[in-house]
């Protein structure tokens, strides 16, 4: 694993040969299995139509960013502050996070089933059909 910095964000990435990678500001191809640790306060940051699956964001503070129409399946959020973050259109199925990390985010009505599943799991509720 190696650490790289994007702006003020440190990202821990799998061992990849840097010569085989392209520098880009377009993350449409996706970042997978990355650890974002201690992200600094950012403003006017938007990720659109990107893949951020199976990663782990820890101790991050990312208020008012936009993660629009991104695939967040399997993303783990630990001790993150996302107040004011726009998650509309993003795939939340399989998102792993304490509910408190989602305080103040904006979601679309179509995401309510995924948030319901997350809430049921977080509260260890039993749901029955009878």
C-alpha positions, 0 to 999 in steps of 0.5 A: 500500500502507498499513500498519495495526496489529492489536494488536502486529502491523503489516500491509501492505495493498493500497490500499483506501478505509478508508471502504469497510471494516468494522472487525472482529475476525472475520477469517472473510472472509479477509485476502489479499495482506497482509504481516505484518512483525515481529509481536510475541510474542502469547499465546492468539491463534486464527484459525479458518476464515479465509483467509490466502492469497497473503500474506507473513509476514516476521520474525514470532514467533508462538509458540503461536497457533492457525491452525485450519481456515484456508486458507494456500495460497500464504502465504509465511513468511520467518524466522518462529518458529511453535514451538507453533503449532497448524495442524491442519485448515488447508490447507497445499497451496502453503504457501511456507516453509523447513522450519525455520519449521515447527519445533515446529508441530502438524499433523493426520495428514491434512496429512502429504501437503502437508508431504511435498510441501513437504519434497520441494520444499525438499530438491529431491528427485526422486520416481519411480514406476519 
